Amino acid sequence: MNLAQLTDHMRRSPLFGRRVTHWEDVPARQAQLAPFPAWVDPRLQAVMRQRGVESLYTHQREAVDAVHRGEHVVVVTPTASGKTLCYNLPVLNTILEDPEARALYLFPTKALAQDQLANLHAISTLLGQEIKTFTYDGDTPPTARKLIRTAGHIVISNPDMLHTGVLPHHTKWVRLFENLRYVVIDELHNYRGVFGSHVANVMRRLLRVCEFYGSRPQFILSSATIANPVELAERVAGVSPITLVDKNGAPQGPKTFIFYNPPVVNKELGLRRSALLEATDLASQLLANDIQTIVFGRTRTTVEVLLTYLRQAAGKHHHDPNKVRGYRGGYLPNQRREIERGLREGTVRTVVSTNALELGIDIGNLEAAVLVGYPGTVASTWQQAGRAGRRNSQSLVIMVAASSPLDQFLVNNPQYFFNRSPENGLVNPDNLFILMNHLQCAAFELPFRDDEEYGGHNPLEMEQMLGYLEEGLVVRHAGGMWHWSSENFPAEKISLRTAAAENFVIVDTTDPTPRIIGEMDRFSVLTLLHEEAIYLHEGRQYHVDTLDWDEQKAYVRTVEADYYTDANLAVTLRVLDIGSGEPQDAPHNYGDVMVSAQATIYKKIKLLTHENVGWGKIHLPEQELHTTAYWLCVPPIVAANMPSRAMQAGLVGLGNVLAQLAPLYLMCDPRDLGLVPQVKNPFTGQGTIFLYDSYPGGIGSSRKLYEMHGTLLEAAGELIKGCGCEDGCPACVGPAMEVGPGGKAHTLDLITGLLTADNAARRHNRPTELYTRQDTQSVLTD
């Protein structure tokens, strides 16, 4: 069956229909066109027409005209809507007019940079003009770097390389910085949270270096649909005002979007069949009908397990298992390029990927996408859905819900997804941990003047921060300037993406000649690369023989095992300081905390059945994280009305629900937050639930959670009441074995008690007095 026939078969299938909670037919959209502007060089117009571009989409015309007027611009339209032309056209036109002009293109991944390089080379070849375009990243040979620094009209790089390889060595890039006319930042929506906060500081440093060389570059940014594109663009780029272009004129083929909920296999416990197994069945059906498909998994382990299952399914249906490939971070660059090429050429029929393929890499015209679980944000979900179907072709998207409260909430409330605008992109470039690191980098690049501002911080604030660095002996003050005085090179020790600056490398020792097959960040190593773990890579299983923590290397060998491993992470937390100014025993609060994490044991999970077939201990050093957290406490009067066992069940259940709901209200990825529930916290002296930022210094989430405290509690109560289970399940308060008997009722009782305490305080107009143990009881008993 082709895709249209298979979609119709699904629509008419009673069994399939019982598992569908929502079927959305997104109609096709016709193109809205506009002619090329008169100011575009006739040679460039001719080349565009040679490449099949007879006219522009209306949003492309609006964007290039705004750039031509000298405005900073952010273009926000869906996947495959031609955003690339919005910056290539004005950049190439300017270089044709002025061969000394330069442009810097920044992409979040090397794969996107390679795509853009091929595109620009094709255009310059047809133009017959010498527009020198180069990529400058970690893979660039040393012999080519000098030529790029002096001769490159367009330098294509990524924020990481700009951070470590360009800005600290700006004296070698004088030609670029003196003539820099444009800075292009693609995939802006990817620059949020920790990564975006770092990149915003890199842009502050870039503008500072440009000012030193006398240039004032114009910014052109592009993004998938997000709720606050101008705010995010201005915070990341560090310039304003920025003109918004968001009325999409590109065509789109018809798309069917299905919300699919796996069947209940244990009604009493509320357990559903694994989303992973259901997705395997659906993707196998698409593969059997030779429909080119992308399957998105949330984690590396999910991707590798799915890849194993789908290759086995391919063999059973007499298909070539090599037509099913995996794709994720940790694969080596050549391996990823080979897979991307196979998708474009059609030799790869199914690819299983993390969100690494969510971005706009050219991977051809896929027909279907299967999403294993909610990707974490509305914007990310539409991005993944957009990888299937291009200009005029039909496409199918199936989101298979997991058993988590977040997935179940969305799959049973589809209007929340389809009628809601995408999330805000949140960044906090003034996170002290991030800011102080980049101040060191900026001081290394150029001395700070006494009267200098930086990122909105006035000279007095700068004096305080630089004085702190002087105490650490990395800068010194002399002659009205702050000079770098350390022998260290600060940028190389600061990662823009993780807390650790360097990844662990994974060495395969199966053959006599060892070879590196991948890499992994330090925090993931705790649970995925401990000794005796089964590491999954490209559908193959590797046993971790040795983990050299100091040298950051894991030595693995191939094995044939019928299980994979899953590790537990024990997390403890202590409060360091309160940020709200409220008393220590306030019902809800936020502030600085120290989080300690240690991998303790691992479980052996049997393939296909997912049963636990063994376990072992993990011996790795404890990792500490200084961050920020929001917490809520159980007032004594509420605790007094609940037996200790009920209180414990309620705390665990409410914590599970809040950890799932909070990302919806924060508009962040669930992995940005950690959860610690405690029956009696030493700091508050009460039962307490902590939600903390999972990055050093925090990224601003805890204060926002503090401000929406009541809204979160009410939403948690609605979610639990709306769940069809009898006594609690993974779709609401968590598994019965985790929360114990009566978990659903105990959690609802706890929420009712907390909301009653808040309402009583508001009725008595005594919000501050409520923040003491004694007054809590008096207010509730009035």
N, C-alpha and C positions, 0 to 999 in steps of 0.2 A: 504493500500500500504506500502511496505517496502521503505527504503530510496532510493534505486536505482530507483524504480518505480516512486516515488514521484519526484525525481530530473528530470527524463525523462519527466514526465507530465509537470513540470514547464518549461522545455526547449521548449516544443511544444505548450505551451499556448500563444496565441497572446496577451491576456490582460496582463499576467505576463511579456511577452517579451517587451512590450512597456515601462515598468517601469525599465527594466534592462539596465544600461549604460555600464556594462562590465561583461563578463562571463569568468572566468579564471579556466581552468582545470589544476590543479597541479598534474603531474603524480606521480605514486607510485615510491618509491625509494628502491632498494635492499640493504640489509645489507652488510657491508664490515667488515670482521672478522679478528681477530689475536689471536694466542694462548696466554695462561697465561704466564707471564715471569717466568723464572726458579727460581727467588729469592722469589716468593710467597710461603709461607709455604704450604706443601702438605695438611695439615689438612684444611686450608682455601680454597684451590682449591676444595677439596672434598665436602665441604659444599656448595660452589657456584654451583657445578654440581647438588647437591641434590635440589637446588632451581631453577634448570632449566637453569643455566648459564654455557653452555659447553665451551664457548670461549668469548673473549672480542670483542667489536667493536673497530675499528682501533683508534678512538679518545680516547677511554678508555685506550688502551695499551700505546699510546703516552703519556697520562697524568700521568699514574702511574709510567712509567719509568722515567719521568722528576722528579717526587716527590722522587723517590728512589735515584736519583742522588743528591738530596739535594736542588733542585731548588724551588723557589716560582712559583706557577702555577695558571693560570686562564683558565678555560675551558668554551668555548662559543659555545654552540650548541642548537638546538631548544628544545621545550618542549617534554618530554617523550623520550629523547635520552640516558638515562642512566647516567646522570652526577653524581648521587649519588655514584655509584661504583668508580668513579674517586678519591674520597677521602676516602670512607670506606675501600677499599682494602688496601691501604698503611697504614692507621691508625691502622686497626685491625692487620695487619701483624707486625707492629712495637710493638704493645702491646703484641703479642704472643712471640716476641723475648725478650722484656724487660718489665716485668710486672710493673715496676715503671713509665713507660712512661705515659704521660697524653695528652689529646686533648680537645680543647674547640670548640664546634660547635655553630655557631651563625646563627639564622634564623630571618627574619623580622617579623614573626607571630608565635603565640603559636601553631596554627594548623599544620604548617610545622614541628615544633619541635616534636609534638606528633606523626606525621607520621614517623619521623626518629627514634624516640624511639622504636616504635613497630618493625620497620625493624631491628634495631640493636639487640633488644632482641631476635628476631627469629633466627638471625645468631649465637649469642653467645650460645643460647640453643642447637643448632645443633652441635656447636663446642665442647660442653661439658666443656668449659673453663669459669672461673670466670672473665668475662670482665664486670665490673660494669659500667652501663650506666644509667644516671639519667637526668631528666629535672630539671632545676633550674629557676623558674620564679615566678610570683606573686601568682600562684596557688599552689606552693609547700608548704606542711604543715611545720610549724616550727620544728616539731619533727624530720623531715627527713633531715633538712638542715645541721645539724652537720655531719651526716654520709656522705652526698654528698661532703662536703668540705674536708673531710679527706680521703675518700675511692674511690671517683668516678674516673674511668679511662677516661671515656668520659663524659664531662659535656655539656649538650645541653641547650642553653639559647637563649636570644635575646639581641640586643644592649642596650635596655632600662634597662634590669636587670643587665647587665654588668656595665652599667653607675651608677645605684643607689644601687645595692645590692651586687656587687662583688668587684669592684675596691676600693670603699671607705673603705671596710673591708678586705683588702688584707692580713692583719696579721692573719686572720682566714683561709686563703687559701694558706698557705705556701707550702703544699704538691703539690698543683696544679701548682703554679707559679715556684717552683724550678725544676719541671720535665716537664714543658709544651713543648711538641715537635711540636704540630700542632695547628694552628688556622684555622678553616674552616669557610668561609663566603659564604653562599648560597644566590642565587637570587641577585647577585651583581647589576644588572640593576635597582633594586628597590632602591638602595642607591644613589640617585641623588638629586639635588636641596637642600632644607633645611635639609631633613633627612640625606642625604649623607654627607653634610657638618658637621653636628653634629657627625655622626658615625666616620668620619675621625679623629675628635678630640678625640673621645673615644679610637680609635686605638692608637693615640699618647700617651695617658695616659696608655694604656695597655702595650705598648712596654717599657715605662719608668719604670713601676712596674716590668716587666720581667727582665729588666737590673739590677734592684736592687737585685733581687733574683738569678741572674746569668744564666738566660735562654735566648735563642735566637730562638723563635719558627719559624717554617716554615709555610707560608701561602698557603692555597689551596682555590681558589675562583671559583665559578661557576656562569654562567650568561646566560640569553637568549641573542639572537643576538643583539649587539649594535655596533656602528661604532668605538668606541675608547676604547675597553676593557682593553688594557694594561695601557693606561693613567689613566682611572678611577680606575683600581685595584691598581695602584701605589699610587694614591692620597688618596684613602680610606684606604688602608692597611698601608701606610706610609713606604713601603719597595720597593727596586728595586735591580736588574732587576727582572721582572716577565716574565716567559715563557708563550707564548700564544699557546693554543691548540684549533683550530677552524674548523678542517676538519671533518665534521660529518660522522660517519660510521654507524649510526643507520638506520633501515628501516622506511619507512613511507607509509601508505596506500594512495590511490588516494583521492584528496580533490577537491571539487568544491567551488570556492570562487566567490560570486555574489555581485556586487554593485547595489543597488536597490534605485531608486529615487521615492518618493511618487508622485502621480499625482498632477498637478496644479488644484486648485479648484477656483482660481480667477486670470485670466490672467492679468487683468489690474494692480492688486496689486502684482502680482507675488507670490501669496500665494499657498503653497502646503498643502496637507493633512498632519496632524500631523504624525511625524515619530513614535510616541508612539502608535497611533491607528493602523498604518500599521504594526508595529512589533507585536502588539497584534493579528492581523489577521493571520500573517505568523506563529507565535508560536502556535496559536490555531489549525492551519492546521497540524502542526507537532504533537501536542498533540493528535489530533483526530486519527492520524495514529499510535499512540503509539511509536513514535520516541523519544528517550530520548534526551532532549534538554536543553542547558543552554542559558539564555537570559541575556545579559549584558546591564545595564543602567548606565548613567553617574553619577546620583545623587541618594541620598536616597529617595527623593520624587518620582523620576521616577520609581525606583524599587518597591516602595509600591503601586503606582497607577497601574503599569503593573500587579503586583501580584493580585490586586483586580479584574482587568479586566479578567485575565486568569482564575481565580477561577470561575468567573461568566460564562465564556465560557465553562469551564469544566462541570459545572452543566447542561448547555444547551445541551451538547453532551453526557449526561449521564455518564460522567467520575467522579471519586471521586475527589472533589476539594482539598482534603488533599494530593493528589499526586503532587500538585503544591506548591512549597515552596519558600520563600524569603531568601536571605542571604546577610548580609551587616555588616559593623562596627556598633556597638551599640547593636547587639544581644548578649545575655549572652553566655559564653563559652559552657555550657551544651547544649544549643539550637543549636549552630553551629555544635557541634560534632554529634548531632542527625541527622541533615540535611546531613552532610558529609557521615554518615553511610548509610542513606537512598539512597543517590546517588550511593554508591558502591554496595549496595544490590539490587538496581533497584526498590525499593518501591517508590522512588521519581522520577517521570517521567519528570518533568520540574522544573528547578530552575531559579529564577530571582535574579540576583546578581549585586552588584557594582563590581569594580575591585578587591574586596576582594578575589574572587575565580580565579583571573587571575594568581596567583602564583601556584607553582607546588604541591598543596595539592592533595592527592590521592582521587579522586572522581569518579573512575571507568572509564568505556568506553562510554562516551557520543557520540552520533552520529551527532548532529547538534548544531550549535551556531548561535544565532541571536544577532547582535550588534546594539543597538539603538543609532545611531549617531557615528561619528568617535571618537574613544577612546582618542584621543589627541596626540598620537605619533605612528609612524610606528612600533616601537618595541612592544608597548602595544597592537596594533591591531593584530600582529602576535601571541603574547602570548595568547590573548583571542581566536583567531582562532584555536590555538593549543590545546585548551581544548576539542575540538571535534575531534574524530578519534585517534586511537592509532596505534600500529605497522603495521597491515596489513588491517585494516578495512576502508571502504569508509566513507567519512564524507562530510558534507555540512556546509558552512558558508555564511550567508547573512548579509551584512552591510547595514542597512537602514539609508539613509542620512537624517539629519535634515535640516532645512531651513537656517542654519547659513552660512555665506560666506565660512568658512573653509570647511564644509561638502560639499557644492555645488562645490567648487573648486576641491576637490579630486574626487568626484563622476563623474565629467565631464572631469577630467584629470587623468584617472586611471593609465596612464603610470608613473605619478609622484610617485604613491604609489608602483606599481609593479616593476618598474625599478630603484628604489632608495634604497640606503643602509639605514639601520635604523639610528636612531638619535645617537648623542653623549650623553653620560652621563656627565652632568656638575655638579661640586661641587665647593664650595668656602670655604674651611675650615678656611681661614684667614679672613672671614667676622668678623669684629671687635666685633660685638654683640655676635656672637657664640664663637669666640676665647677667649674673656675675661671671659665668663661664665665658659669655660672648664679650663682656667688657675686657676680659683678659686678651681675647683674640684681637679686639679692636685696638687695644693699647700696643700690642705687638706690631700691628700693621702701621699705625701712625700715633705719635704722642697726642695726648689730650691737652688742649689748652685750658687754662683756669676758667675762662668765660664760655666754655663750650657746652652746648646741650647735646643730649643723645637720646633718641627715642622718646622725646617728650619729657625727659628728666632735666630739671633746671640745674644751673651750675652748683648750687648749694647741695643738692642731692648727689650730684656727680662727685663733689668733694668728699662726701661721706663714704660713698661706695669705693672710690679710688683710695681713700685713706685706709679702708679696711684691707684692700689689696696691698697697700704699702706695708701694713703690719705683717702681712704674709710674705714680705720680701720679694714680691714679683713686679712691683712698680716702685719708682722713686720720684719725688717731687723736686724739681730744680728749674729755676729761671722761668717760673710761670707755666711750666709744662709738667705733665705726668708721663714719664718715660718707662718703657718696659725694661726690667733689670734682671730678669731670670734667664738662665741658660736653656730652659725648657721651651719647647714649641707647643703652645697651648692647644691649637686646633686639632692636632692629631690625637689628643686624649679626650676629645668631646665628640660623642656620637649624636647625630641629629635625630636618630630614630629609636635608640634604646638607651637604657641607663649605662650599659657597658659599652666601652669604645670599640672593643674587638670581639669578633665572633669566635666560637670554637670551630676548628676544622675537623672533618670526619674522614678518617683514613681507612681505606679498605685494604686489609692485609691478606685477603684470600689467595691472591697470586704471589709468587716470589717477589715481584716488584710492587711494593705498595703504591696506591694512588689515591688522591683526594677525590671524593665523590660528592661532597657537599659541605655546608657550614650551618651553624645554628647560634642564636643569641644565648647569652649566659643564663638568663632566667628560664628559658625553655629546656636547657640542658638538664636542669634539676629533675625534671619529670620524664624527659624523652631520651636522654643519653647516659643515664646512670649505668653502672656496671650491671650486667645480666639483663639489660633491657633488650627488647627486640625493636630495632630501628627499621622502619619501612621506607624504602626509596625506590621509586619507579616500579612499584609492584613487586620488588624483591625484598626478602627479609634478611636482616643483618643482626648478628648477635654482638652486643657491645662487650668486648673482652676487657678492655682497659680504658678508663677515663683519667687522663692526666690533667688535673684541675689547674695546676700551676702553669703548664705549657699550653693549655687550652687546646688539647687534642683528644679526640676519641678514636680508639682503634677498634675496628669492627671487621667481621668476616661473614660471608654469606652462609645461610643455613636454610634448611627446609623444616619449618616449624608450623604446627597447626594452631598457633595462638599468637597474639600480640600482647604487649604490656601496657598497663595504665597505672600511673603513680599517684599517690596521695601527697598533698602539700599541707603540712601543719602550719597554721598562721597564728601568731600571738600579737597583741597590740597594747601599747601603753600611751596614755595621753601626756604630752609635753607642755602644751599651753592652750589657752582658750582664746579664740579669735573674736567671739561675739561681744565680749565685755560682760556677759551674764555670769551669775554665780556658778560655782562648780557643780551643784546639784540641780541645775536647770533641767526641765523636762526634755528639751532638745537644745543642741549646741553644735558648734564646730570649732576646729582648732588644729594645732600641730600634733602629730602622733608619730611614734616609732613602730614600724611593723617589722616583725621578724618572721621569716619563712624558712622552713626546712622540709625537704623531701624525706618521708619516713618509711613508707612501704610501697611496694608495687604489686599489682595483681596481674595474673596471667589470664587473658580473656580469649576463649576458644573462638576461632573463626566460624562464621555462619550462625552458630547457636548463641554466641556471646555469653556463655556461662563462665563462671570463675573456676579455673582449674588449678590454681596454686597462687603462692605469694612469696615475697622475699623482702628483706630489709635493705634500705638504701643508706649508705654512709657518705654523706656529702656535707660540707660546711654550711652553717646557717647563714642566710643572707639578710641584711638589714636594709630597711627603706625608711627614710625620713620624709614624711609626706603630710597631707592634710586630710581630715575626715569630718564627716557629719555624724552625729550620734543622737539617738533618742533614748530616754530613760523611762523606766516604769515607776510612776509615783508610788510611795508607800501604801496609800489607800487602795490603789489598784492591785498591788501585789498582795495586800492582806486578804483580798477577796478571791485569790486564786491559790490552790495548793501548789507546792513547789514543782511537782511533776507537770501539772498543767501549765505553770509559768514557763518551764523549760521548753515544753512543746510549742507554746505560743511564741516565744522568742525565736526559736529556730524557724517556725513556719512563717512568721512575719518577716524575718530577715530574708528568707528565700524569695518571698513575694516582692519585697522592696528592691532587692538586688536586680530583679527582672524588670520591674516597672520604672525604676529611676532612670535608666537610659532613654526610655521613651520621653520622659519629661525634660531630661537634660539635653536630649537630642545628641547622644554620643553612643559609641560602641559599648556593649556590655562588658567587654574586656578592659575598658578603661577604669572599672570600679572593682574593688574587692570587698568582701563581707566578713565580719567577725561578730557573731552574737555571743554574749556572755551573761550567765545567770546572775553573777554579782561581780561587777567591775570594781577593782580596788580604788580607782580614781573617783567614780561617781557614787560608789557604795550601793548601787542599785542594779537591777537587771538592765542591760544596755545592748543596743544594736549599733554597730559601727559600719558605715559605708565609707571607704577610703579611696582616694586617687591612687592608681597603681603606677605612679611615677614620682621620682624624687621632687619634693617641693610642692607637688600638686599642680593642677591646671585650672583651678577655679570651680570645680564641681561641688565641693563641700559647702561653700557658702550658698550656692543656688539651691541645694537640697535643703539647707536650713531654712531658707526663705519660703519653700513650698512644702513645708512639713505637713500641714493639715491636708493639703491636696493629695499628697502621697498616701496618707492614711486612709482617706475616703476612697481613693482608687483601689487600694489593696482590698478593702472590705467588699467593694463591688465585684472585683475579680473572683474572690473566694466564694461569695454567695452565688455568682453566676456559673460556677463549675458544677457539672453534673455528678461528680463523685459523691459517695456517701460519707467518707471519713477522712478525706484528704488524699491527694495524689500528686504525681510529678507535675501535673498541669496547674496546680494551685500552690499549696503550702510545701510540697516536696514529698518524696517517697515515704510510705508509712514506716519503713524500717528506720528512717531518719528522724521523723517527728514523733513517732509512737502512736498508740491508739488515742483517738479523740483529737488528733492534731488539728483538724479543720475547725471543730467547735472551740477548742482552746485558743486558736489564733483569732477567731472572730470575737471571742470574749475579751481578749487583750486589746484588740482594736477598739471595741466599744468602750472599754475603760479609759483608754488614752484619749479618745475623742470627747468623752464625757468630761474628763478633766480639763481639756482645752476649752470646751464650751462653757463650763462653769466659770472659768477664769475670765472669759470674755463678758459673760453676763454681769459679773461683779466689777468689770472694768478694772481689774487688778492684775494685769499681765505680769508685772514685775514681781509682785508679792507671791504669785504662784510658783516662782522659781526657788522656793525654799520648802523643805520637807514639812515643817510645821504648818505653814500657811496652805499647803496643798490640801491637807486634811480638813482644815477649817473651812476652806472654800467649798469643798465637796459636801461637807455635812451641814452647811448653812441651809 
